């Protein structure tokens, strides 16, 4: 079977037909380990996955089916990376900005699960406050940052603009 993942691979679940409480189809996770059993036509594989939705359930292949997520950038093991100097590279597994999520029922409300690579990229933890805004058509979720930190950043940007503004404008032309 050529679709056997390796530890560190990012995968998407295609089907989990025999489990009474399966991981949702299209769930994404990172392979932790793979155990190979049997050989030839009787070969099967047990795959331990750290699912982004927090569930902890191994795959048995077959009958479970997955898609190994690949990107053309050479960066493996994550769909998102953060570079220390603040430039972000995001490699979605679908189209340029597609990330379809299903809402889940939470009491009388609905909730959305944000995948761990996105949380890591944005440095969001369970303690981070989120600002929700809408234009009536779309929803924007923005982490609320420390106001003092934001004020320091704005002051630093203003200082740079005051000192080098003319030079920066010339470079931009």
Helices and strands as residue ranges (DSSP letters): E 10-15, E 28-37, G 40-42, E 44-51, E 59-61, E 65-68, E 80-82, E 88-90, E 104-106, E 109-111, H 116-122, E 130-134, E 139-143, H 147-172
